Amino acid sequence: MILDVALAGFGVVMIAPLVWLLSTSLTDPAEAFQIPPNWVPVNATFDNFSGVNDLVPFGQMALNSLTVSVIATVGSLLVSALAAYGFSRFSFRGRNGIFIMMLSALMVPAQLLIIPVFILMRTLNLVDTLVALWLPALIHVFSIFFLRQYFNSIPRDLDDAAKIDGAGHVWILFRMIVPLSAPAISAMAILVFEASWNNYFGPLIFISTPENMTLPLGLVTLQDAQGGVAPTGVFAAITLVVLPVLLVFLLFQRQFVASIATAGIRG
């Protein structure tokens, strides 16, 4: 009973900022930021949302964010699945050493890696393009590690049975391993999409023109817009940014929870 009450209280604390964000985005600017705060807007209005696109090209920025996030998510999961299958099912000289070296990349700060990545993108003439945002994201080390551990938990007897029937590695991976790893892949899809959607540092370094900006960078532009903007307008824009990530989580939450639960009982 005590644990349930504690978890319920923790849940309320976690969801309170989201509720306040939604409430403020629907509140008239003159009534916003009152103390104590109004958790339910008295005179709800959608004018804050309609005015966002008048200040910045919000639709174009949303399309840019969606393009980069979808390509980065699908591409990184494809690359990670192929790499994880290689580390899980193939035995070759130096496999463990290469895997450990790859994992060591997780300890390198992104701010340090951005320097060689920027030089590479500049050499390829990809600076100030969306390609510079999703191309480096195709290599997601944690996804490779996570999927490799999950693939190791799948019995190899299934591989042998498929090979007897004439199946090759591509068939085994995409027709057998990937469907059996749906919870793990769904969990990685949520994490990669969220990281790409909320990425601010990358667009700040690579993007300079407004038509190529993504939403996180566009929000800063909105705050610095000429003539200023009401704080409720910024809250409305933030709400529009948060909703897609929240929707993705709600769609895949069952698989996400299943992957965490399964990871605790798999060897």
C-alpha positions in Angstrom: 0.0 0.0 0.0 2.8 2.4 0.9 4.7 1.6 -2.3 1.6 2.2 -4.3 1.0 5.6 -2.7 4.7 6.5 -3.2 4.6 5.5 -6.9 1.3 7.4 -7.4 2.9 10.5 -5.9 6.0 10.1 -8.0 3.8 9.8 -11.1 1.9 13.0 -10.2 5.2 14.9 -9.8 6.5 13.6 -13.2 3.3 14.4 -15.1 2.7 17.8 -13.5 5.1 19.8 -15.8 3.3 18.3 -18.9 -0.1 19.3 -17.5 1.1 22.8 -16.8 2.6 23.0 -20.3 -0.7 22.0 -21.9 -2.7 24.3 -19.6 -0.4 27.3 -20.2 -0.5 26.8 -24.0 -4.3 27.2 -23.9 -4.3 30.1 -21.5 -4.7 33.8 -22.5 -1.4 35.6 -22.1 -2.9 38.0 -19.6 -3.9 35.1 -17.3 -0.7 33.1 -17.6 1.9 32.5 -14.9 -0.4 33.3 -12.0 0.5 32.1 -8.5 -0.8 29.6 -7.7 -0.9 28.4 -11.3 -4.1 27.5 -13.0 -4.0 23.8 -13.8 -7.2 24.1 -15.8 -7.4 27.2 -18.1 -10.3 29.4 -17.2 -10.8 30.9 -20.7 -9.2 28.4 -23.0 -8.1 29.7 -26.3 -6.3 28.3 -29.4 -5.0 31.6 -30.5 -1.6 30.8 -29.1 -1.3 27.8 -31.6 -2.6 29.7 -34.6 0.0 32.5 -34.1 3.0 30.2 -34.0 3.2 29.8 -37.8 3.1 33.5 -38.3 6.3 34.0 -36.4 8.4 31.1 -37.8 7.9 28.6 -40.6 6.6 26.0 -38.1 5.2 23.7 -40.7 8.4 23.5 -42.7 10.4 23.0 -39.5 8.0 20.2 -38.4 8.4 18.5 -41.8 12.2 18.8 -41.4 12.1 17.3 -38.0 9.9 14.5 -39.1 12.0 13.7 -42.1 15.2 13.6 -40.1 13.7 11.6 -37.3 12.0 9.0 -39.5 15.1 8.5 -41.7 17.4 8.4 -38.7 15.2 5.9 -36.8 14.5 3.5 -39.7 18.1 3.7 -41.0 19.8 3.3 -37.6 17.6 0.3 -36.8 18.4 -1.3 -40.1 22.1 -0.8 -39.7 22.0 -1.8 -36.0 20.1 -5.0 -36.8 22.6 -6.0 -39.5 25.6 -5.2 -37.2 24.0 -6.9 -34.2 23.3 -10.0 -36.2 27.0 -10.1 -37.3 28.3 -9.8 -33.8 25.7 -12.3 -32.5 25.8 -15.0 -35.1 29.2 -14.8 -36.8 32.5 -15.9 -35.3 35.5 -14.1 -36.7 38.9 -13.0 -35.5 38.8 -10.0 -33.3 35.1 -9.9 -32.9 35.1 -9.2 -29.1 37.9 -6.7 -29.5 36.0 -4.8 -32.2 32.8 -4.9 -30.1 34.6 -3.5 -27.1 36.2 -0.7 -29.2 32.7 0.1 -30.5 31.2 0.3 -27.0 34.0 2.6 -26.0 32.5 5.2 -28.3 29.6 5.5 -25.8 32.1 7.1 -23.4 33.1 9.9 -25.8 31.1 13.1 -25.4 29.0 14.1 -28.4 30.6 17.6 -28.2 34.0 16.0 -29.0 32.7 13.9 -31.8 31.0 16.8 -33.5 34.4 18.2 -34.7 35.5 15.4 -37.0 31.8 14.9 -38.1 31.6 18.6 -39.1 34.9 18.3 -41.0 33.5 15.3 -42.8 30.2 16.9 -43.6 32.0 20.0 -44.9 34.2 17.9 -47.1 31.1 16.2 -48.6 29.4 19.6 -49.0 26.5 18.5 -46.8 26.7 21.4 -44.3 23.3 23.2 -44.0 21.4 20.2 -45.4 19.2 17.7 -43.7 21.5 14.9 -44.7 24.1 16.2 -42.3 21.6 15.5 -39.5 20.5 12.0 -40.3 23.6 10.6 -41.9 25.7 10.5 -38.7 22.7 9.1 -36.8 22.7 5.9 -38.8 25.4 4.5 -36.6 23.8 4.1 -33.2 26.1 2.2 -30.9 23.7 1.6 -28.1 21.2 0.1 -30.5 23.8 -2.3 -31.8 24.7 -3.3 -28.3 21.1 -3.7 -27.2 20.0 -5.7 -30.2 23.1 -7.9 -30.1 22.3 -8.8 -26.5 18.7 -9.6 -27.5 19.7 -11.6 -30.5 22.0 -13.7 -28.2 19.0 -14.7 -26.2 17.3 -16.3 -29.2 18.2 -20.0 -29.5 20.5 -20.8 -32.3 18.6 -24.1 -32.9 16.1 -21.9 -34.7 18.8 -20.8 -37.1 19.9 -24.4 -37.7 16.3 -25.4 -38.4 16.0 -22.6 -40.9 19.3 -23.4 -42.6 18.1 -27.0 -43.1 15.1 -25.7 -45.0 17.5 -23.7 -47.2 17.2 -20.3 -45.5 20.1 -17.8 -45.8 21.3 -15.2 -43.3 19.1 -12.5 -44.8 16.0 -14.6 -44.5 16.9 -15.7 -40.9 17.5 -12.1 -39.8 14.5 -10.4 -41.4 12.0 -13.2 -41.3 12.8 -14.8 -38.0 15.2 -12.8 -35.7 13.6 -9.4 -36.3 10.0 -10.6 -35.7 11.1 -12.3 -32.5 12.9 -9.1 -31.4 9.9 -6.8 -31.9 9.9 -5.6 -28.3 13.5 -4.7 -28.4 13.3 -3.0 -31.8 10.2 -1.0 -30.7 12.1 0.2 -27.6 15.0 1.3 -29.7 12.6 3.0 -32.1 11.2 5.1 -29.3 14.6 6.1 -28.0 16.2 6.9 -31.4 13.1 8.8 -32.6 13.0 10.8 -29.4 16.7 11.6 -29.5 16.5 12.7 -33.1 13.3 14.7 -32.7 14.7 16.6 -29.7 18.2 17.0 -31.1 19.3 20.7 -30.7 23.0 20.5 -30.7 23.4 18.9 -34.2 21.1 21.4 -36.0 22.8 24.3 -34.2 26.1 23.2 -35.6 25.1 22.2 -39.1 22.0 24.3 -40.0 22.0 28.0 -40.7 19.1 28.8 -43.0 15.5 28.9 -41.6 14.1 26.6 -44.3 16.4 23.8 -43.1 15.9 24.3 -39.4 14.3 21.6 -37.2 11.8 22.3 -34.4 14.2 22.5 -31.4 16.3 25.1 -33.3 13.2 26.8 -34.5 11.9 27.3 -30.9 15.0 29.3 -30.1 14.4 31.3 -33.2 10.8 31.8 -32.0 12.0 33.1 -28.7 14.4 35.5 -30.4 11.9 36.6 -33.0 11.9 40.3 -33.9 9.4 42.2 -31.7 9.2 39.4 -29.2 6.5 36.8 -28.7 4.2 36.1 -25.8 5.4 33.3 -23.5 2.2 31.4 -24.1 3.0 31.3 -27.8 6.3 29.6 -27.0 4.5 27.1 -24.7 2.1 26.4 -27.6 5.0 25.7 -29.9 6.6 23.4 -27.3 3.4 21.5 -26.9 3.3 20.9 -30.7 6.9 19.6 -30.4 6.1 17.3 -27.4 2.9 15.7 -28.8 4.5 13.6 -31.6 7.0 12.1 -29.2 4.2 11.4 -26.7 2.2 9.8 -29.5 5.1 7.6 -30.5 5.5 6.4 -27.0 1.8 5.7 -26.5 1.8 3.6 -29.7 4.8 1.5 -28.7 4.6 1.6 -24.9 3.4 -2.0 -24.7 6.4 -3.2 -26.7 8.7 -0.9 -24.8 7.6 -2.3 -21.4 7.7 -5.9 -22.8 11.3 -5.4 -23.8 12.3 -4.1 -20.4 10.5 -7.0 -18.7 11.9 -9.6 -21.0 15.5 -8.3 -20.6 15.2 -9.1 -16.9 14.5 -12.8 -17.5 16.6 -13.5 -20.5 20.0 -15.0 -20.1 
